[in-house]
């Protein structure tokens, strides 16, 4: 080997040793060197996916709840519309009855029986799904429609949801009268003793009515419901006839005070019971 070749080889060895030594000296760390990239990657894996899933489920819940609220709102609107139609029919029937056109009222009920049933079903299903959607007058209209179809169990269920505690005395009495009528009627909820009890519960409330004339009218209304139903259900004459006579006297007294003429058809009831029992 020549002297020049040997010198070149030694120079290359020295350069390699110097380079190795230089690489072995630790570099000062930059900001990025202090960031734990591997740990951050693990954290994203652990937290990021559940966070994504939570966001997805939250958005799904919002979508579902929004859709459900829209459905309930549509159901309420349809039910109220159907209820308005029912109340119009009930109003027409009531006006016919109070004018003494009972036969015309009955014919109207028969003619619209199918329509009444369809309207009632729609409202009742909506109410069962959303019990808070109807207030007292709407609930009573629904109960009346159910009573008309002899669905007395459903009618009673609806009527019992009306709280009587904060009602005015006349309204509280009317609620008891409605429940009495429902349970006097033949059907799943028929219970004469329970019907009588509803009327008994209403008696003390009469004292809370400010005007005596109104007290007497409500007393007549309660007695009329009792006598009418007892007579229709063939209660013994020794029971129903004295009540009918008392009703007749009360009707005459109220008429003498100038109250509206036979608003509850008491004269017809009294006459019917007298014909039957004398």
Secondary structure, DSSP 8 states (H G I E B T S, - for coil): --HHHHHHHHHHHHHHHHHHHHHHS-----HHHHS-HHHHHHHIIIIIHHHHHHHHHHHHHHHHHHHHHHHHHHHHHHHHHHHHHHHHHHHHHHHHHHTT-HHHHHHHHHHTHHHHHHHHHHHHHHHHH-GGG--HHHHHHHHHHHHHTT-HHHHHHHHTTS--TTS-HHHHHHHHHHHHHHHHSSSTT--HHHHHHHHHHHHGGGGG-SSHHHHHHHHHHHHHHHHHHHHHTT--HHHHHHHHHHHHHHHHHHHHTT--TTTT-HHHHHHHHHHHH-
